[in-house]
């Protein structure tokens, strides 16, 4: 056999070949996901720092349509008093068998609003006004003052803090959850309404209405004006 026909087997180099680590790609993917989640959660905190929002070039545009008039209602009530109220709402929602860090929310909210008290002059009946022949005295019987619906002021109402569990944070990433804000708003309105009932606002409205009518009729020449409410005989 000639040297050209001979074949030479090359032996592998001496030493141990390095073996790849099992699951290395999986560990890398998990690490990337953890970093992304950490950045997402951190963005919710850092975005409120002064000057950070401007780095992203955020712009606010009002694309709302024009307001549409739906109805007009004639009013005969005289709003004679209005009260300003403020309440601190502490709303906590927990999940059974799960710690708060996993599932649960707690919101601290300051609600400020007003409640008006009015007397409906349109409900005065014909026999509710008695005037003497000389038109010097008048007696007026009015319905009792009533409280209006509490009106929450968005400019003076704000959330102090909001704590959310991990599952609640993840849920907020994929869907809006306006129900939590609606819940604290409704609680604030309810507490303000309860406070208005105990504030003596209706009594103040009745006094102011009586003073207004006495001044008005007095300017028309009436010397004595008596205002009574409901079944009051005094």
VENZIRA-V221605 format. One record per backbone hydrogen bond with DSSP energy under -1.0 kcal/mol. NH is the residue of the N-H (numbers start at 1). CO is the residue of the C=O. If there is no record, write none. Layout:
nh: (NH/NH)
co: (CO/CO)
This chain:
nh: (24/27/28/29/30/31/32/33/34/35/36/37/38/39/40/41/42/43/44/46/47/49/52/55/56/57/78/80/81/83/85/87/89/91/93/98/102/103/105/106/107/108/109/110/111/113/114/115/117/118/119/121/121/123/124/128/130/132/135/138/139/140/141/142/146/148/151/153/158/160/161/163/165/166/167/169/170/171/172/175/182/183/184/185/186/187/188/189/190/191/192/193/194/195/196/197/199/204/205/206/207/208/209/210/211/212/213/214/215/216/217/218/219/221/222/223/224/226/228/230/232)
co: (21/23/24/25/26/27/28/29/30/31/32/33/34/35/36/37/38/39/40/42/43/46/49/52/53/54/119/117/117/115/113/111/109/107/105/95/99/99/93/163/91/161/89/158/87/85/151/83/81/146/78/76/119/120/121/125/139/137/132/224/130/226/128/228/118/116/114/112/110/108/108/106/104/101/102/165/166/167/168/171/178/179/180/181/182/183/184/185/186/187/188/189/190/191/192/193/196/200/201/202/203/204/205/206/207/208/209/210/211/212/213/214/215/218/217/136/136/138/140/142/229)
